[in-house]
Amino acid sequence: MDNPILTQALIVLLLPLAAFVIQIFVGKRLPRQGDWLPTSAIFIGLILAITLFGRMLANYDPAFKISHRFDWINIGSLQISFGILIDNLTVIMLVVVTLVSALVHLFSIGYMHGDVRYSRYFAYLAIFSFSMLGLVLVDNFFGIYIFWELVGLSSYLLIGHWYEKKSASDAAIKAFITTRIGDIGMLIGIMIILATLGTFGFDEVFAGVADGKLSGGLLTFAGIMIFFGAIGKSAQFPLHVWLPDAMEGPTPVSALIHAATMVAAGVYLVGRTFVFYSADALLFIGVIGTITAFIAATIAITQMDIKKVLAYSTISQLGYMVAALGVGGYMAGLFHLMTHAFFKALLFLGSGSVIHAMHHAYHELHDHHSDPQDMRNMGGLRTKMPITFATMLAATCAISGVPFFAGFFSKDAILAAALEKALTSHNPIHMVIFGTLLLCAGITAFYMFRLVYLTFFGEPAKKEVHHHAQESPTVMTVPLIVLGVLAVAGGYGHWFEDLVTKPDLAAYATTALVSPAVPEAGHEAAHTAHTMAMWLSIFAAGLGILISTAFYYWKKFSAEAMAERFKPVYNFLWNKWYFDELYAKTVLAGTHLFSRISGWFDLKVIDGLVNGVAKITVLGSRLSGWNDNKIVDGLVNLTANVVGWFGATLREVQTGRVQNYILMALGAVVLLYVLQLAFA
Amino acid sequence: MMPVGLTHFLVLGAILFCLGLLAVITKRNAVTVLMGVELIINAANINFIAFARYLDKDLDGQMFGVFVIVIAAASAAVALAIVLNIYQRMRSVNLDEADSLAG
C-alpha cells in the first residue's frame, strides 16, 4: 500500500464511511445536527478525487492501471481475494460520484432544512456515497456484488426517508425488491463464473474468457445473468417500474440516485465487465436498452408530475447508455453516463428548487392540498427563479442534444456507434436499434422542452402562488450553477475518448494465442457514420424542440385536444404502458395466489401432518403408559412382594435375644458336625 | 488304677464347656450368664494346659492359660459394666427383656 494513488483512493472511499459511522451514532448531538460532517467528508473526497484526476491528465497514459489485493477468505481450494483497482475509468467515476454527491450534500442542507430526521438523512447520504465509491473501486465480481447490495440498501433507506407516508415506504420496498430480482440473476452469473473459472477477480475472469475456458452458450448466459443485475439497478425494461416510484424520496436523493449512484451502477457494471460479454449477450443488452429508451421516452410525454417526467427521462437515457454498450459503443455509453450524471443531477436539483419554491408558496397560502410537483400548477416561474431557470434550461439543452452542450457530444457518440454497428454488422436488429434511438432523441427533446415551457414560461397557473414563489437560498443555487457549467462544458475536448479506451479481450489472454484481430469497421465507415449520425441527431433534436415549442409556447396546437383525439394512445402512455397494472395482474396476483396456495398447504397438509403425528404420539404414549403401569410396574411390584415375603419370614429369626443366637450357632455347629460325620 | 491322662482332662474340659454353654443359653439372669462364660473360658484354659503338659512339653500353652485368665478378668469387668448399664436403663438384668435388636 505504498502507492500514493492507492492510498488517496482509499481515503476517498473511507471518508464517507467514517462520516456515516460518526453521524449515525452521535450526529444528532453534534452542532447543526452534524450536517457539516458528511458534507465536508465528501468534499475532501472530491478534492482528492480531482487531484487524482489532475495527476492522471498530467501523466497521460491510456493503459494506466494499478491494483492492490489481499487474501480475504481461504476455505480449502476456494480463495477469495479482495482488492481495489484503479484505472482511468475508475478515476473519472470517482470524480463524477464525489462531485454529484458533494453537490447533493450541499443542496440538501438547504432542501432538508428542518426535517425531522435531518441528521439521519445525512448519515444515509454518506453510506450511499461510500457504497457507490466502493462499487467503483473493487476489482472483483464478489466485491462488486457486496457494494451492489449496499447501494440497494442505502437507496432503500433514502427513498423511504419519509416513511410515515405510505407511498414512500411502499416505494422503498418496491425499489428494494425489484432490484433484488435483478440481483438474483447477477448472483447466478457470478456463481457460473466461480464454477467455471474458480475466481472472482476481473482480470483473472477476463483472462479465463480470453483463453476460452468459459465460452459459447454458457458465456452468453453468464453475461446475460450478470446484465440482469444491471437491468434491476439501472431500471431497464422490464424491471424499470421501481424508479418512477422512487420519486417519493426527497428530491436531492432522487438526484443522487438518478445521476451518480444507484442507476449508474448498472451501466458502470456493464462497462467494467465489457469484455466479458459475448456478441449474443451484447445484442441482448442492446435490444433491452433500446426497448427501455423507447418505452420510457413515450411515457415521459404525458406525465404531469415534474419529477415523474425526469424519472422517465432517466430511464430513457439509461436505456441509451445500455444500448450504446450493447452496440459496442463502450466509450460512448460511459461518456453519456458521465455527462448524464451532470445534467440529470442538475435537472433534479433544479426541480427540487422549483418544488421547494412551490412548497414554500403553498405554505404561505396555507394550502396543504395542492401538489407542489404538478406542472399544471406552475408556469411563468422564469422571472421568479432566474438561476434555477437558466441552469435548468442549460441541462434541458444538454439532455436534448442541442449542439455545443455536453449531452450533444455523448448522444452523438452513441448514435454514431449505433449507426456504425448497423452499417457494418448487416444485422437488421442493429438498424432498428439505431432508428429507435434516433426517434427517442427526438422524443426526449420534445418532452424536456415541454417540461421547461410548462414550468417556466407562459402565464402562471395560479397568480397568488406565483406571487409567493421565490428563488432558493444560495446553498441550493450554488450546486445548480456548478452543475450548469459542467452540463454546458463537460463534453468539450476529446479528453474522455483519450482517457478511456475500449478494452480488448485478446489483451487478457495468457496463452500466446494469436487471435485473429476482429476487423474493425473501416475508418471511412466510422467517419461517414459520425457525420451522418451528427446531422441526424441535430435534426431529431431540432424537430422535437420545434414541435414542443409549437404546442406549449406558440400554442399553435392544443395538447389537450391532441390528447382527446388520440385518447387510447394518450391513456396508454399516461398509464405508463400499464406496466404496474400488468405486474399487479401477473406477478403480484401470481405471488398472492402462490401465497394462498402455500397458506392452504400449510394449514391443511403441514398442520394436518403435524396434528396427525401428535395424535399418533398421544396414542403411543397411552400404550406405553399402560405397559408401564401394568407390566413394568407389575414386575417390579412382584419382585418387591417376593422379597418382602422372604424378609417378613426371616425376620422372625432375629429375636434380638443373644441367647437365641448362641443357641442357633450351637445348632449350626452341631449340624455341621453331623454333616461332617455323615459325608466325610 | 488307671493313670490320669490327657483324655481325662479333655473330658473334664468338655464337661465344663457344656455346663458353661448350658448356663449361657438357659439362664435369664445376666450375671449367671457371665458365670457360664467364665466356665467356658476355664474349660478352654484346661485344654490349653492339658495339651501343654502332654504334647508340647514347653511353657507355651501355660503362658496362654495365664494370658487368658488376665483377659477373662478384663472382659468380665467390661461385661459387668455393661450389665450395670443394662440395669440402669431397664431396672432389670433379665436378658429376655433386652431384645431391642429384634428384627
Interface residues (C-beta under 8 A of the other chain):
Chain A: L650 R651 E652 V653 Q654 T655 G656 R657 V658 Q659 I662 L663 L666
Chain B: L21 V24 I25 T26 V33 L95 D96 A98 D99 S100 L101 A102 G103
